[in-house]
Amino acid sequence: MATEAHTEVPADGHKGAFPPFERDTFASQIVWFAVAFIVLYLLMSRLALPRVGAILTQRKNHIDDDLRAAQRLREESDAELAAYEQALAAARGRAQTIANETREKLNAEAEQARKALEGELNRKLAEAEHTIAATKQGALSHVRGIAVETAAAIVERLIGSAPPAPAVEAAVDSALKT
């Protein structure tokens, strides 16, 4: 009849105490709990955990390989960058050298052209000075003749008769000396 007491439903709708807390079934439940725990522990430790461990080890190795590859690639890129910077510096140096040589060459050519132009201008200046001196000399020689003719004409007009040519020339020469 003890079993009947457990199967009866009380008036409030509950069947009695929670089964794990019943004294009659507590010992067998503990035994079955221990057996299930040991079986699960063995399954987990022998099957599941080694697989999880292997997966974690594989992932760690894969990550380490990726990190090593990344480090290697970084070192290669650093080496390439250093080589690029070195080549760029060498190219800049060559460009500076070429620019300096070109500037010096152009300065030398400009200096030669300047000297040639100065020589040509000095030659033309000397020719012009010679032409001016000859023209001046010619003009001065004509000035005396013009002065003699003008003085003779003025004196003739003033006094009504032409003065003697040697007297007019002597007077003009005397005036030109002073």
Summary of the structure (lengths in Angstrom):
residues: 178
radius of gyration: 65.6
end to end distance: 177.1
largest distance: 195.3
contacts: 349
relative contact order: 0.03
helix: 89%
strand: 0%
